Amino acid sequence: MRRKKVLQFSKAPDGKQGLRLIAQLVRSTLHAQRSTLLGLGIACPGSVDEEGVVLADSPNLIGWKGTNIKQPLEKIFKIPVLIDNDANLAAWGEKCWGVGKNARNLIMLTLGTGIGGGIIINNQIYRGSHFYAGEIGHMKILPDGPKCSCGQKGCLEALASAPAIVQRYNTKTLKRYNVNTARDVFDKASGGDKIACEVVQETAHYLGISLASLINIFDPDVIIIGGGIAKAGNILFKPLRKVVRKNIMPHSLRRPAILPARLGEDAGLLGAAGLVLNP
Amino acid sequence: MRRKKVLQFSKAPDGKQGLRLIAQLVRSTLHAQRSTLLGLGIACPGSVDEEGVVLADSPNLIGWKGTNIKQPLEKIFKIPVLIDNDANLAAWGEKCWGVGKNARNLIMLTLGTGIGGGIIINNQIYRGSHFYAGEIGHMKILPDGPKCSCGQKGCLEALASAPAIVQRYNTKTLKRYNVNTARDVFDKASGGDKIACEVVQETAHYLGISLASLINIFDPDVIIIGGGIAKAGNILFKPLRKVVRKNIMPHSLRRPAILPARLGEDAGLLGAAGLVLNP
């Protein structure tokens, strides 16, 4: 049985406080359920090394740099604690229980406020040489394109993330029909709004170009698109697949399936559980 | 001791004839050297599957599609035959004996008439799900850029291969100072020719953009640049490293070394030998 509790972290000023909150949550959950704990799986919104140390501050993890998340929790609960980056674990979740079940090599993109990437190679999470692999949102797509959160220009994230979609629509309409979410833009496109259709088409173009490059480089079994934007369905996936087909090498035609994620916003959590069950 | 014999394949109309020529060459070499053969390593200028079957015709391998290269040679010589794509094996060569010796994850680009790519992950050649991985020359760099040999537009190969460099120079000079090789362009740039300098700068830009994306995606230990163009030395590598530094994510700064290959045009052959010695 799957149960979920949500704890707002906004009141944790740093890693030390945050760890205390996590320990409390685990303790209270255990107490309520009288269950045995096999292990703790943790999806972390930032890069962590093999010791379980947070490598850098990130927008959702301010004040955690250098915090060892693994060791203190193992000490308290005397069980294995497994931890990884949330984008890696979203891919791992889809591999363990989602649309990536039969894939040996897969790439998952999570499209939301940012664009996260997770790479599975030979049935294992690929972390890179310094635990920074998978920054697919920061592939360069449009030289001298719009500024990205990372400080560079023309990254995929600056072109196809939710805020990028919203901003492009609002700019094109001169803010006459201000929208707040990417979903609004997709809804308007479904309703026939011309400018919204144009923005969706552009998004499919930028995303499709980057998927084509990824396919040419990785030759994966499947590419999985998750995050809020993936819910847009066919209005995004149809033009997206068309752009990919147009831009991959002829021998790759129709090879890797491009599929919406199955596990929704829990992909990372389920991936963390998967890490405990299939380490 | 290393000895090399060269056999022109132009007279082999297809795979069957080609195999016969290879067998003759091996036999005569063995005879001359009275040596024992540990195994045969073969670097193939096209994709091959795990059975040793050529997957498609390619510019240097016309009429070979479907030819099993491994089995007949194993039958004749009664030794293990190991075969892989030449770009993969160039990377493997540099990993076994070249500048990639200490790298667990590395990417090698061979810049010549085309742009080949080889990827080593966790100390193994990464071949992808259908033996087509590593087509780094076909990353999309410039949407609607010049036409590429693969039929698409704006691929790295169409911007930074030797013919692309030559063509850009000749176009910019309105063919007044027609050059024939990329080396001519680099020589002219070294001599201060303004247009040649511009072309080299552009080449470094396109190549640097793609390396930055690869670093953000793979987080490798090292990126190796081989092929004729790599011999250009600092006039290419200095601006190239600058472009990469400017375009990778801040946390990656100065992480992966970008190094010229050490093994020259024999990287693929040495990689094939490496495959026999470290299969």
Chai-1 contact restraints between the chains, C-beta under 6 A:
chainA,res_idxA,chainB,res_idxB,connection_type,confidence,min_distance_angstrom,max_distance_angstrom,comment,restraint_id
A,A56,B,H251,contact,1.0,0.0,6.0,A-B,restraint_1
A,N105,B,S129,contact,1.0,0.0,6.0,A-B,restraint_2
A,I121,B,I121,contact,1.0,0.0,6.0,A-B,restraint_3
A,G128,B,D219,contact,1.0,0.0,6.0,A-B,restraint_4
A,S129,B,N105,contact,1.0,0.0,6.0,A-B,restraint_5
A,S129,B,D219,contact,1.0,0.0,6.0,A-B,restraint_6
A,S129,B,P220,contact,1.0,0.0,6.0,A-B,restraint_7
A,S129,B,D221,contact,1.0,0.0,6.0,A-B,restraint_8
A,H130,B,D219,contact,1.0,0.0,6.0,A-B,restraint_9
A,H130,B,R255,contact,1.0,0.0,6.0,A-B,restraint_10
A,Y132,B,D219,contact,1.0,0.0,6.0,A-B,restraint_11
A,A133,B,F218,contact,1.0,0.0,6.0,A-B,restraint_12
A,A133,B,D219,contact,1.0,0.0,6.0,A-B,restraint_13
A,E135,B,N216,contact,1.0,0.0,6.0,A-B,restraint_14
A,E135,B,M249,contact,1.0,0.0,6.0,A-B,restraint_15
A,I136,B,I217,contact,1.0,0.0,6.0,A-B,restraint_16
A,H138,B,N216,contact,1.0,0.0,6.0,A-B,restraint_17
A,H138,B,M249,contact,1.0,0.0,6.0,A-B,restraint_18
A,M139,B,S213,contact,1.0,0.0,6.0,A-B,restraint_19
A,K140,B,I209,contact,1.0,0.0,6.0,A-B,restraint_20
A,K140,B,S213,contact,1.0,0.0,6.0,A-B,restraint_21
A,C150,B,M249,contact,1.0,0.0,6.0,A-B,restraint_22
A,Q152,B,N247,contact,1.0,0.0,6.0,A-B,restraint_23
A,I209,B,K140,contact,1.0,0.0,6.0,A-B,restraint_24
A,S213,B,M139,contact,1.0,0.0,6.0,A-B,restraint_25
A,S213,B,K140,contact,1.0,0.0,6.0,A-B,restraint_26
A,N216,B,E135,contact,1.0,0.0,6.0,A-B,restraint_27
A,N216,B,H138,contact,1.0,0.0,6.0,A-B,restraint_28
A,I217,B,I136,contact,1.0,0.0,6.0,A-B,restraint_29
A,F218,B,A133,contact,1.0,0.0,6.0,A-B,restraint_30
A,D219,B,G128,contact,1.0,0.0,6.0,A-B,restraint_31
A,D219,B,S129,contact,1.0,0.0,6.0,A-B,restraint_32
A,D219,B,H130,contact,1.0,0.0,6.0,A-B,restraint_33
A,D219,B,Y132,contact,1.0,0.0,6.0,A-B,restraint_34
A,D219,B,A133,contact,1.0,0.0,6.0,A-B,restraint_35
A,P220,B,S129,contact,1.0,0.0,6.0,A-B,restraint_36
A,D221,B,S129,contact,1.0,0.0,6.0,A-B,restraint_37
A,N247,B,Q152,contact,1.0,0.0,6.0,A-B,restraint_38
A,M249,B,E135,contact,1.0,0.0,6.0,A-B,restraint_39
A,M249,B,H138,contact,1.0,0.0,6.0,A-B,restraint_40
A,M249,B,C150,contact,1.0,0.0,6.0,A-B,restraint_41
A,H251,B,A56,contact,1.0,0.0,6.0,A-B,restraint_42
